[in-house]
Amino acid sequence: MNLSLNKIKILDKSFNYIISPEISEFRKFSPKLKIGVLASGNGTNFQELINLSEKGELDVDIKVLITNKDDAGCIKRARSVKIPHKIIRGRDFLQKELFELEIVNTLIHYDVELVVMAGWMKIVTPFFINKFKNKIINIHPSLLPAYKGGSAINDSILNGSKITGCSVHFVEEEVDSGSLIMQAALSIRDDDDIESLSKRIHMLEHKILPHSISHAGYLIRSNFMENC
């Protein structure tokens, strides 16, 4: 496994980070890889995918954005580039399976090949996972298997960790588990708080998520060809 020491300049300060596997060129897809993005927040990772797609660097066709929040910032980002979006709220359904069925039907309607959870703050059930078996990836703000769950960044600070980062993995039934695709690591500073550490981790997320999508898409397309 190759490791490389890299550097980003942020707020007039540089910080070192390591990414593994080492970043390489994006895979080429023809036709473009059809992805659906699930996001609950501001959508900065979603925006990075939009940017790379528009520049022709990442061969993805973002078919749809699904969010569970009426005021999620990712909605405005989708509208600005005319990507279809759908708000699907859990509270509108009597059962979680019905909520997930609506998501599944939407993804199927848009013929999505790969589901990308980019800040999707809902735990998915086996029902959802099995509908897109080995075709769902998630980005998480820790070096899995450390600090699973929704408070990973805060937990890493409270526990006195010296190193943290972010991980992209295939989604399995156990929360924040599944095969790892790519990870990025950085040091936790003595003066870090949630805001400062989150900012640096998010910058690394923007680096590894697109490459993880590229790799996952390659695996999906390869398996499809092998099974033909």
N, C-alpha and C positions, 0 to 999 in steps of 0.2 A: 504494500500500500504506500503510495507516494504522498508525502506531506510537504507543503511549501509554506514558508513564512511570508505573509503579505502585509500590506500596510494601507490604511485608509486615513485620510485627513478629515477631521470633523471638529467644527468649532475651534479652528486654529490649533487643535491638538491631534497628534497622530496616535493611532493605536494599531498594534499588531494582532494578526489573527491567523489561524490555520484552517484550511479547508481540506477535507478528505472525503472521497477521492479528489485529487487535484483537478481543478476546473479545466475542461478542455473545450473544444468547439462544440456548438450545438449540432445535433443530428439534423439531417435534412429529411423532410417528409413531403411526398407528393402522392395524393393531395395532402394539404396541410392537416395536421393532427387536430381533431375536433374535441375541444375541451369545454366543460362546464365548470364554472367557479362558484363555490359556496363561501359567502363571507357575511360576517355580522357587524363589522366595524367600519373604519375609515377607508379601508381598501387600498393601502399603499402597495401591498404586494400585487394586488389586482392591477393597479396602475402600471407597475413595472412590466407586467405581462403585456399590457396594452402597448406600452412604449416599444418594447422589443419586437412585438408583432408588426407594428406600423413601420418600424425601421427595416423590416425584412430579415432580422437577425434570428428570430425564433419562429419556426414554421408551425404556428398554431392558428387555428380559427376559433376564436372565443365565441361559442354559439349562444351562451346564455349566462347571465349572472342570477343567482338565487340568493336572497337574503331573508332573514327572519325579523328584521328590524325596519320599522317605517322610516326612521331617521338616519339609517346607516349612510355614511359618507360614500360608500362604494356605489350607491345608486346614481349620484350625480356624475361620477366618473363614467358609468356605463352610458348614461344619457348623452354625455358630451361627445361620444364617438358612435352613438346609435347602436350599441350592443343591446339586444333584448334583455330585459330584466323582469324578474317576478318576485314579489313579496309574498312569502308563505309563512304565516305566523302560527306557531304551535298552539297558541291559545284559541285559535279558530276551529280546532278539531277536538273531538271528544276523546280520541285515543291517539297515542303517539304513532301507532302504525298507520293511521289514516293521514297524519301529518307527513310522515315519510313517504307514503304512497303518492301523495301529491307531488313531492319533490322528484320521486322516481319517474313518475309519468311525464313530468316536465323535461327531465333529462333525456328520456326516451324520445319524446316529441322532437327535441332538437338534435337527435341522433348523436349524442355525446359518446366519445370513445373513452375519455379519461375524465374523472371527477377530481377536481382540485379544491381541497379545503384550505382556504387562505384566511385564517382568522374566523373560522366557523365555530361559534361558541355553543354548540349543541352536541351531546354525546349521541352517536348513532347506534341503532340496534342491529342485531344479526339480520333482521329482515332487509334493511337497507344495504348492508355490506354484501349479502349474498346476491342481491340484484346486480351488483357491479363487482363481483369477486375479482380481486387482484387488479382492479381498475380505479381504485380510490387512493389518493395520496393526501397527506396532511403535513403541515408545517407546525412545529412546536418549539417554543422558546427555552429549550434546555438541551443538554447533551444526554439524550435518552440512552439508557433507561433511568437516568437520574431525574428527579423532580417532574414526575408526571402530574397531570391535573392543571387546573385553571390558574394557580398562583405560583407558577414555576419560577418566575423572575424574583418575586419577593422571597420565596422559599430559599433560593440560592444565596441571597444576601443574609437572611436571618440565620442560616446554618453556617455562615462563615466560609462558604466555598471560595476557593481562589480562582477557579476556572469555571466558566459556563459557556453557553453558546446557543445553537439552534440545530434542529434535526428535521429532515424530511423523511417520511416513512410511509410504507403501504399500510392501509388501515385494516386492522383485524378486530375481532370482537373485544379483546381486552383493551381498555382505554390507553391511548398513547403507546401502543405496541405495534408489532408488525415489522417486517424487514426494513432495515435502514437503507436509504438510498444515498444520502449525503449529509455530512455534518460540518459545522463551522464552530471553532472554539476561540475564545478570547479570555483575557484575564479580567477578574473583578477587582476594581480599584478600591482602596481603603475608603475613599470618599464617595463611592457610588451610592446612589439611591435608585428607586424603581425607575424614575424618569430618565436618568442619565444612562443606566444600564440598558433599559428598553430601547433607547435610541440607537445604541451601538449594535444591539442584537438585531433590530429591524433592518439595519443596513446590511448585515450579513444574510438575513432572510432574503433580501432582494437579490443577492448573489446566488444562493444555492437553490432557491425554488425554481427558477427557469431551467437550470441545468437538470434538476431532478425531473421536471416535466418532460424534458427532452429524452432523458434516459428511460423513464417509465413508458413513454410513447413508443420508443424503440422496442422495448420488451413486448408491449401489446401488439404492435404490428408484426413483430417476428413470430410470436406465438400464433397469430392469425394465419400467417403464410404457412407455418409448419402444419397447421391443422386442416388446411385446404385439401 
